């Protein structure tokens, strides 16, 4: 069982983890902390931007965009630049946690598809039927990679990992 004290230790250990792609145990206080990060159970790095929170794992990023945000071109470019810096040429999946209502400029995915060549999959975890319908519209514009909606994070992660 993972306790609050252990999670606190793991978070502090993860914060000083210096290598995202090696099997070295640099910076970890214990073996459990290393195992949880290396098995993609806990994120390697977390970022908060003005419009949302982002958790980076070895081969995907999860996004929690704030209620009422308008993801315009500037914000989306900022997000994908962060992904490019983190993944450094490695292909990755984007998993959007659509727990709140926000808008995205779907034309971004058409205009900037060449910048999104490293994105191997885009999954959206939707909380209700209305958000699922909005997702269907946005998914029609996402042509650079497979895109699909899910009701659970686990299903989204499993599907994203299966994409080429």
ABEGO torsion letter per residue (X at the ends): XBBAAAAAAAAAAAAABABAABABABGBABAAAAAAAAAGABBABBBBBAAEBBBBBAABBBBBBBBGBBBBAAAAAAAAAAAAAAAGGBBBBBBBBBABBBBBBAAAAAAAAAAAAABABBBBBBABAAAAAAAAAAAAABAABBBBBBABAAAAAAAAAABX
